[in-house]
């Protein structure tokens, strides 16, 4: 079993958690909704294969009001008409900031997202994406387990 990074360096964990709180406050201040932030977190976690963060943020996404259908279809969001223009913009940001390096396609996606969101919400969305990517790496490297839950989200 690998050591949990958050447990082996609690000061660093405390700092990244505080940084994440600042990013969340700034995102809200700049006009990014909680749902939009959760879309970013879930999509980046899907791309990174972070089971722990997917479990956490899928629950938080539902709590924020994102429908189960939108979460179910999320891997194919580009092929669906379920998502609003703003939702598509934040999902494109999630993908571009997770799949590095930037390609011409991802640069075009980012410019399109910026046009939809405006500079403030666009920058906030990029910070949310950068932050969840960091947390994904911590959880993947630590091999944080996903504990079974019942239909109401209560741990079994």
Secondary structure, DSSP 4 states (H G I P E B T S, - for coil): -PPPHHHHTHHHHHHHHHHHHHHHHHHHHTT--HHHHHHHHHHHHHHHT-HHHHHHHHHHHHHHT--HHHHHHGGGGGG-S-S-HHHHHHHHHHHHHHSPSP-HHHHHHHHHHHHHHHHHHHHHHHHHHHHHHHHHHHHHHHTPPPPPB-TTS-B-
